[in-house]
């Protein structure tokens, strides 16, 4: 598959790039500062071979400033400069691709960028036939045993410090749910999303927070990336939200 990843330098985005490369996909890794991009270590533990900036990773692949080279089990990556909040950038960097994965996370104080980015992604992809997988937030998942209360309304799971990003994630989901021009899927992570090992295992849910037998709701960023690439390769969710956890 030909995949564009926005937020490629972030905690989740870098894991998505690594997972995609390990599966042999062609990846366009988008970042605002490509000169600072570092090739992720992928699950295949195969180092990238840099070539000239702007060189195509494979015949017919996208080109642009940055580092391009083979890595993983036949996967190729090209690093491009771009802004997920810019409709023109989204359209250009998704042209000829099979899928766009967006895993951006705004800095504190800029939470509203999530909504701006969601609207730009929808506008840039409208009518293109390119699928969108959007990594969102857990804010609107309902808490098991709460009678339908959303996580954002539970101070134990979403204290005051997390309210700005939670509200932005809720608005982000509302924005994509209003679109019928793009084949999108929205992935809500569990309550805890942290760096950790890739196990390759996870459970899939819908609109309710997934918890294990001990009451924990968690997954590693590496396994979230596994879930995203599994959904990319074998789509199960169309214009729908889903969640994953251990």
Secondary structure, 3 states (H helix, E strand, C coil): CEEEEECCCCHHHHHHHHHHHHCCCEEEEEECCHHHCCCCCCCCCCCCCCCCCCCCCCCCCCCCCCCEEEECCCEEEEEEECCCCCHHHHHHHHCCCCEEEECCCCCCCCCCHHHHHHHHHHHHHCCCCCEEEEECCCCCCECCCCCCCEHHHCCCCCCHHHHHHHHHHHHHHHHHHCCCCCCEEEEECCCEEECCCCCCCCEEECCECCCCCCCCCEEEHHHHHHHHHHHHHCCCCCCEEEEEEC
